[in-house]
Amino acid sequence: MRPFAELLDALVFTPSRLGKLRLMHRYFEVTPDPDRGWALAALTGGLSFREAKPALIRGLVGERVDPVLFEWSYDFVGDLAETVSLIWPERPRACPRAGLRPDPGGGPEPRLTEIVARLHAAGRGEVPRLLAGWLDALDATGRWALLKLITGGLRVGVSARLAKTAVAELGPVDVAEVEEVWHALAAPYAPLFAWLAGGAPRPEPGAAPSFRPLMLANPIEDGDLATLDPAAYRAEWKWDGIRVQLVARHGHRCLYSRTGDDISGAFPEIGEAMDFDAVLDGELLVGRQVDSAALFEVRYQVAPFNDLQQRLNRKTVTAKTRAEFPAFVRLYDMLFDGDDDVRPLPFDARRSRLEAWFRAAPRRRLDVSPLLAFATWDELAERRQGARQNAIEGVMLKRADSAYVAGRPKGPWFKWKRGPLTVDCVLMYAQRGHGKRSSYYSDYTFGCWREGELVPVGKAYFGFTDAELGELDKWVRNHTVNRFGPVREVAPGLVFEVAFDSVHRSGRHRSGLAMRFPRINRIRWDKPAEEADRLATLERLLA
């Protein structure tokens, strides 16, 4: 456990991407199996322990520490794992309680593999005893790493792709190759490490409905278009949903999110429509069918993104919810046509395959994203102006000769998003952040005026520098008028210029409105709170 704890600790205090890669590469290089495999699973979000919950950890620490002292400490630190790791009383010789064997150095230190195995095998009644024993056996850094591991919130500044990149360097192979085989593997990934070490063949997905890494686009600004030849590119709308991959292979059906999470259970109607053998790329949306639409016209009227949110983050869905918020997929591209891997083909050829495939057997819950005819960038820009009113984020540009390449290669694909909307809002509440921000009030709830009172319209936690965060934290502490656990209510005195993509009706918010992707655009230290925008301003911007 100690090497894994030291890795996490070092990652937290290493800001650079290259530095984090070096730390992980070294760890994976020198750490034996299966410890390094379980560490990789933790870093990529592939580990979960059903019986180890934050409430259980709170209960354990309440048995060892005065509850009032713990709550005050937690309020100050702002992170559960860090608070418990620091406040837990040391009992260096209590290891036998958890049935742990001593490490070679004679100290009572559990291995990462042992912790994972015992937690997976333990029933609900056994977990408190195991955790207490391990917390007694480990030092403060080890306790912190253990609690981060079992709660699943590492927050060490490492994405799943960055961890896979570090593993790929063991080969070395391109990270796209690791991502290609990733969903055919399971933790602790022994075949993956054996292949990268040259001791085994490349793992193959076979007939399994495996996720294939998506091709992503780079943002482009209006001024950059002058360097591109419009005749070399194809254009289509960038729909305001979530990117998905439909994998129907040899009788197996899976709907994957852009990060490779299987979300089939939340959208059974899509699975029912996948009576084919292909791998398709598209946008998951909510909307109603337009019965009069022709084959390659838009067959569904897209609902606001807020409607789609009612279906997200659910393992299952009721018939009532399906009826209220019917889902469909708007298809962009084709990766496999039966057993034929068409990713190396140019975009125009893949598009022709997709249209021929759909023409042969149109299916409910699917339609094809139409291409936009244009001759000049000015002509396309004019069409883009009306995007906001039609559940559209902007325009996608794809080179006609581009192969489908995993990741975000520079040049083949661009996303030309519409400009954000902005309003001036008043800060109402502030909450402590997590990780390196756990000592700062960095999560901000803001509102607009309605009949002389402020009503919340959104929450944001980015869009400002570290220096500005320090100033904001000080302002929050000096203007607090009430406290609710880790949340502080502040006097209405600070205005944020908030940028957002769109605004929708929402019954979950007191204002009746919800912003899409709100972020702090500017801190208006100069503007009086009473001059911030009224709720009516937002209502005029409703999508």
Secondary structure, 3 states (H helix, E strand, C coil): CHHHHHHHHHHHCCCCHHHHHHHHHHHHHHCCCCHHHHHHHHHCCCCCCCCCCHHHHHHHHHHHCCHHHHHHHHHHHCCHHHHHHHHCCCCCCCHHHHCCCCCCCCCCCCCHHHHHHHHHHCCCCCHHHHHHHHHHHCCHHHHHHHHHHHHCCCCCCCCHHHHHHHHHCCCCCCHHHHHHHHCCCCCCCHHHHHHHCCCCCCCCCCCCCCCCCCECCEECCHHHHHHCCHHHEEEEEEECCEEEEEEEECCEEEEEECCCCECHHHCHHHHHHCCCCEEEEEEEEEEEECCCCCCCCCCEEECCHHHHHCCCCCCCCCHHHHHHCCEEEEEEEEEEECCEECCCCCHHHHHHHHHHHHHHCCCCCEEECCEECCCCHHHHHHHHCCHHHHCEEEEEEEECCCCCCCECCCCCEEEEECCCEEEEEEEEEEEECCHHHCCCEEEEEEEEEECCEEEEEEEECCCCCHHHHHHHHHHHHHCEEEEECCEEEECCCCEEEEEECEEEECCCCCCCEEEECCEEEEEECCCCHHHCCEHHHHHCCEC
